[in-house]
Amino acid sequence: MDWSILKPTSMQDWPSVDARVELSPKMDGKGNDSCLFVLPVKPEYSIVSKLEDGTKLCCSVSDSSVFVPYRETEEATEYFCGNYPNQQIVRVLKNQP
């Protein structure tokens, strides 16, 4: 089965990536796992998902797949997480301090 049929029509040409690789919490300046590097676009608040194995992700993921569509812009990578009615778009800036 081609999983692209589950993507919204406007995102059919977006490739998919494993959210466990790209959107797992990262160490912040204090040595804590943090999702501060992920900027919520829509909705405008942070969502942290927890998988069955305890893995935390810095976006809303559906129960059926951790593969999320993404697209590159000049300044960021945008990820389309979750699925209807719990969609979320998050952005990771390319030039982070």
Backbone as numpy.savetxt, mean C-alpha at the origin, in Angstrom:
# Nx Ny Nz CAx CAy CAz Cx Cy Cz
-6.24 -17.88 -13.23 -7.08 -16.70 -13.23 -6.19 -15.45 -13.23
-6.55 -14.47 -14.02 -5.80 -13.21 -14.07 -6.34 -12.27 -13.00
-5.50 -11.96 -11.99 -5.94 -11.13 -10.86 -6.23 -9.69 -11.26
-5.83 -9.26 -12.45 -6.07 -7.88 -12.87 -7.55 -7.58 -13.01
-8.39 -8.61 -13.15 -9.83 -8.34 -13.26 -10.40 -7.80 -11.96
-9.67 -7.95 -10.85 -10.13 -7.43 -9.58 -9.75 -5.97 -9.37
-8.93 -5.41 -10.25 -8.52 -4.01 -10.14 -9.63 -3.12 -10.68
-9.74 -1.90 -10.15 -10.68 -0.94 -10.73 -10.32 -0.67 -12.19
-11.30 -0.34 -12.99 -11.10 -0.11 -14.42 -10.00 0.91 -14.68
-9.95 1.97 -13.89 -8.95 3.02 -14.09 -7.54 2.56 -13.78
-7.39 1.39 -13.14 -6.06 0.91 -12.73 -5.69 -0.40 -13.41
-6.36 -0.77 -14.47 -6.09 -2.03 -15.14 -4.66 -2.10 -15.68
-4.08 -0.96 -16.05 -2.72 -0.98 -16.60 -1.64 -0.81 -15.52
-2.03 -0.67 -14.26 -1.06 -0.57 -13.18 -0.50 -1.96 -12.89
0.83 -2.13 -12.79 1.38 -3.43 -12.39 1.07 -3.66 -10.90
1.28 -4.86 -10.41 1.05 -5.17 -9.00 2.36 -5.51 -8.31
2.39 -5.26 -7.00 3.59 -5.52 -6.20 3.13 -6.11 -4.86
4.00 -6.87 -4.23 3.71 -7.46 -2.93 3.80 -6.38 -1.85
2.69 -6.09 -1.20 2.65 -5.05 -0.17 3.55 -5.40 1.01
3.80 -6.70 1.25 4.68 -7.10 2.36 6.10 -6.62 2.14
6.49 -6.42 0.89 7.83 -5.95 0.57 7.89 -4.42 0.60
6.91 -3.77 -0.01 6.95 -2.32 -0.20 6.34 -1.52 0.94
5.37 -2.09 1.67 4.61 -1.30 2.64 4.66 -1.86 4.05
5.71 -2.58 4.38 5.92 -3.03 5.76 6.49 -1.88 6.56
6.18 -1.81 7.86 6.75 -0.73 8.68 8.27 -0.71 8.61
8.84 0.50 8.71 10.30 0.67 8.69 10.73 1.33 9.98
12.00 1.17 10.31 12.53 1.78 11.53 12.54 3.30 11.40
12.03 3.97 12.43 12.08 5.43 12.44 13.33 5.88 13.17
13.46 7.17 13.37 14.65 7.72 14.02 14.85 7.25 15.44
13.79 6.76 16.09 13.89 6.28 17.47 14.04 4.77 17.55
14.14 4.11 16.38 14.33 2.66 16.37 13.05 1.86 16.47
11.91 2.51 16.30 10.62 1.82 16.36 10.11 1.53 14.95
9.35 0.45 14.81 8.67 0.20 13.54 7.63 1.28 13.33
7.62 1.87 12.14 6.76 3.01 11.89 6.24 3.01 10.46
5.07 3.59 10.29 4.48 3.77 8.97 4.51 5.24 8.55
5.36 6.03 9.19 5.42 7.46 8.88 5.88 7.75 7.47
6.57 6.80 6.82 7.04 7.00 5.45 5.91 6.86 4.43
4.76 6.36 4.85 3.60 6.17 3.97 2.63 7.33 4.18
2.33 8.04 3.10 1.42 9.18 3.18 0.04 8.78 2.65
-0.97 8.80 3.51 -2.31 8.46 3.03 -2.85 9.54 2.10
-3.41 9.14 0.97 -3.97 10.08 0.01 -5.49 10.06 0.11
-6.06 8.86 0.07 -7.51 8.73 0.16 -7.82 7.39 0.80
-8.47 7.34 1.93 -8.81 8.45 2.82 -7.55 9.06 3.41
-7.69 10.21 4.02 -6.54 10.97 4.48 -6.12 10.62 5.91
-6.21 9.36 6.26 -5.71 8.91 7.55 -5.02 7.57 7.36
-4.09 7.28 8.26 -3.30 6.05 8.13 -4.10 4.83 8.56
-3.90 3.74 7.84 -4.51 2.46 8.18 -3.38 1.44 8.24
-3.35 0.67 9.30 -2.37 -0.41 9.43 -3.14 -1.72 9.44
-2.78 -2.61 8.55 -3.41 -3.93 8.48 -2.52 -4.95 9.16
-3.14 -5.98 9.68 -2.39 -7.07 10.30 -2.83 -8.36 9.63
-1.85 -9.07 9.05 -2.12 -10.34 8.40 -2.27 -11.45 9.43
-2.77 -12.59 9.00 -2.98 -13.73 9.90 -1.70 -14.16 10.61
-0.56 -14.01 9.93 0.72 -14.42 10.54 1.32 -13.35 11.44
0.61 -12.24 11.64 1.07 -11.17 12.51 1.81 -10.06 11.79
2.09 -10.23 10.50 2.78 -9.20 9.72 1.92 -7.94 9.64
2.53 -6.80 9.92 1.81 -5.53 9.81 2.16 -4.87 8.48
1.16 -4.22 7.87 1.35 -3.49 6.62 0.81 -2.08 6.80
1.46 -1.14 6.14 1.11 0.27 6.26 0.04 0.69 5.24
-0.95 -0.14 5.05 -2.09 0.19 4.20 -3.18 -0.83 4.44
-4.32 -0.57 3.90 -5.45 -1.48 4.00 -5.32 -2.55 2.94
-5.21 -3.81 3.34 -5.15 -4.88 2.36 -6.37 -5.77 2.52
-6.79 -6.35 1.40 -7.94 -7.24 1.44 -7.51 -8.59 1.99
-8.46 -9.38 2.39 -8.15 -10.72 2.91 -7.68 -11.66 1.81
-8.01 -11.34 0.57 -7.73 -12.28 -0.52 -6.34 -12.15 -1.12
-5.69 -10.99 -1.01 -4.39 -10.83 -1.66 -3.59 -9.69 -1.04
-2.28 -9.89 -0.97 -1.38 -8.83 -0.51 -0.71 -8.14 -1.70
-1.10 -8.53 -2.92 -0.57 -7.88 -4.11 -1.43 -6.68 -4.44
-0.80 -5.50 -4.52 -1.53 -4.26 -4.73 -1.04 -3.57 -6.00
-1.96 -2.93 -6.75 -1.54 -2.17 -7.91 -0.75 -0.93 -7.48
0.18 -0.52 -8.33 0.95 0.70 -8.03 1.27 1.42 -9.32
1.65 2.69 -9.17 2.14 3.46 -10.31 3.23 4.40 -9.83
4.13 4.69 -10.74 5.25 5.58 -10.46 4.93 6.98 -10.97
5.25 7.99 -10.17 5.23 9.37 -10.63 6.65 9.90 -10.45
6.89 11.13 -10.84 8.25 11.68 -10.69 8.70 11.73 -9.24
7.78 12.07 -8.33 8.18 12.27 -6.94 7.79 11.14 -5.99
6.93 10.21 -6.43 6.44 9.19 -5.50 5.98 7.92 -6.22
5.76 6.90 -5.42 5.10 5.69 -5.88 3.76 5.64 -5.16
2.68 5.44 -5.91 1.34 5.37 -5.33 0.86 3.94 -5.36
0.24 3.50 -4.25 -0.25 2.14 -4.12 -1.76 2.18 -3.90
-2.49 1.29 -4.56 -3.92 1.16 -4.39 -4.16 -0.07 -3.53
-4.51 0.17 -2.28 -4.66 -0.92 -1.31 -6.14 -1.24 -1.07
-6.39 -2.44 -0.59 -7.73 -2.85 -0.23 -8.62 -3.08 -1.44
-9.89 -3.25 -1.17 -10.88 -3.36 -2.24 -12.22 -2.83 -1.73
-13.14 -2.66 -2.63 -14.41 -2.03 -2.29 -15.09 -2.76 -1.15
-15.60 -2.07 -0.16 -15.69 -0.61 0.00 -14.54 -0.03 0.81
-13.48 -0.79 1.03 -12.37 -0.34 1.86 -11.12 -0.04 1.05
-11.25 0.76 0.00 -10.10 1.13 -0.80 -9.28 2.20 -0.10
-8.01 2.20 -0.42 -7.12 3.23 0.11 -6.00 3.45 -0.89
-5.65 4.71 -1.10 -4.49 5.05 -1.93 -3.47 5.69 -1.01
-2.23 5.17 -1.06 -1.15 5.72 -0.25 0.02 6.06 -1.17
0.87 6.93 -0.70 2.00 7.42 -1.49 3.27 7.29 -0.66
4.34 6.85 -1.32 5.67 6.79 -0.71 6.57 7.69 -1.55
7.09 8.74 -0.94 7.94 9.68 -1.64 9.28 9.03 -2.00
9.82 9.39 -3.15 11.09 8.81 -3.60 12.28 9.42 -2.90
12.23 10.69 -2.60 13.35 11.39 -1.98 13.05 11.69 -0.53
13.06 10.64 0.29 12.77 10.81 1.71 14.08 11.02 2.47
14.02 11.84 3.52 15.23 12.07 4.33 15.66 10.83 5.06
